[in-house]
Amino acid sequence: MTAHTRLALRLTPQRRAVLEALRASHDHPTAAELLSRVQQRSPGVGPATVYRTLGLLVRSGLAIEVNIGDGGGARYDGNTGPHDHLVCTRCRRVVDIVQPRPDLSGVAGTGFAVTGYDLLVYGICPDCQERWGTADAEETYPC
């Protein structure tokens, strides 16, 4: 039995509302943004339910927690297929990108058993380029 099957058996209406709202979101919402979306359709769902459900979804592999390095809290992604993320250093927009997997052969000999990786690519999105240009782009780099 897969993790998805086990979780599907335990999805309460509130958890299902959170999962559906996340899967319908392609902008990598924060928990607070997702709470607002869930409450539009299911007003009785409270913040604690959303936060706990997001943790459960991440642990179960049905969601990804994305930390973009800005100190603003995690964002969440309902797309659990292989992909990486592109982050605008100005507006903090997060976009899924699909690219070849990185060569991890450099890990050999370190003693590490690789269990995964997380790649964030930083840049300035087209909207921000049009609005403010690309000058001083490094000033907004989160690292």
N, C-alpha and C positions, 0 to 999 in steps of 0.2 A: 504494500500500500504506500503511495507517495505522500509527501508532506501536504500537497494540495488536497488529496483525497481526505486525509485525516482532518485538515482544517475545514474543508467543505462540510464535513459532518457536524461540525461545531459552530457554524456560522449563525449567529443570532441575527435578527433583523437589523440591529444597530451595527454590528460588525459588517454585515453585507452592505449597508448604506455607506460605510467608510470605504470599503474596498471598491465599490462601484464608483464612488466619487473620485477616488484616486486613479482608477483605470481610465476614467473619462477626462482626466487632467493631463495635459501634455506640457505644462509649464513648471513642473517640479515644485509644487506648493509647499509652504511651511505647514506645520501642524495647525497653526491658527487660521491660515487661509483655507485649509481643508475643512476645519471645523465650520467655518462660515458657509462653505458650499454644502456640507452635509446638513446643516441646520435649515437651509433653504428648502430641502426636500423632506427632512425628518426633524422637525423642530424639537422633539423630545430628547435628541441625542446631545449629551453634555460633553464638556471638554475632557473630563477624565476618561470617558469611553473612547473618544477619538485618540487620545495619547496612548492609552493602553492597547487599543487595537492596532495602531501603527507599529508599536513595539512587537506585537504578536505577528503582524504581517511580515515585518523585517526578519524576525527570527525564523519564521516558517518559509522564507524564500519567496513570498508572494509580493514583496515590495523591496525597494532598495532605499537605504538612507544615504543621502548625498550631502556631504559637508563641503562647502565651497571655500572655506578658509577666510570668511569675512567676520567671524564671530557672531553672526546673526542667527545662529541656530540651524538645525538640520532642515533639509528639504527632502521630499519623498518622491519616488518614482515608481509607478505601477508597471513600467516596462522592465521586466526582469530578464529579457533576452540579452545576448552579448552586445554591449555598446559602451561607449565612453561619453564624457560630457564636455561641452564647450561652455565657458562661463564668461559673460561680459563683465569686464572690470569696472564699468561705469554704472550700469543699471542692475547688475547681478542676475540678468536673464540667464537661464540654463537651457541648453539645447542638447538633445541626444545626437551623437555622431557615431556612425558605424565605420570602422576602419580595421585593417588587419591587426591581429593580436600582436603585442610586442614580443620580441625575442627575449626570453628569460634564461637563455643558456648561461648568462653571466652569474646566475645563482648557484650553478654547480660548484661544489667545493666549499660552500659557505656553511653547510650543515643545516640550512633551512629547508623545511618541507613547505613549499609554496602552497598556500590555501586559497589564494586569490590576489587580485590587485585592483587598484582604483586609479584611473587616469583622468585628471582634469586638465583641460587645455584652456588657457586664458587668452582673451583678446577683447576687441571692441566690436559690438554687434553693428549691423548695418544701420539701424535706427539711430544709435548713438553717434556713429560716424557722420551721418547726415546732419544731426543736430549740433554736435560739438566738434567734429573733426577727430583727428587722431593725435593731435599735439598733446604732449605731456601724458601719453598713455601709461608710461611706467609709474606715474604718481599714484595711480589707482590700483596698481597690482597688489593683490592681497597678501603676498608672502614677504 
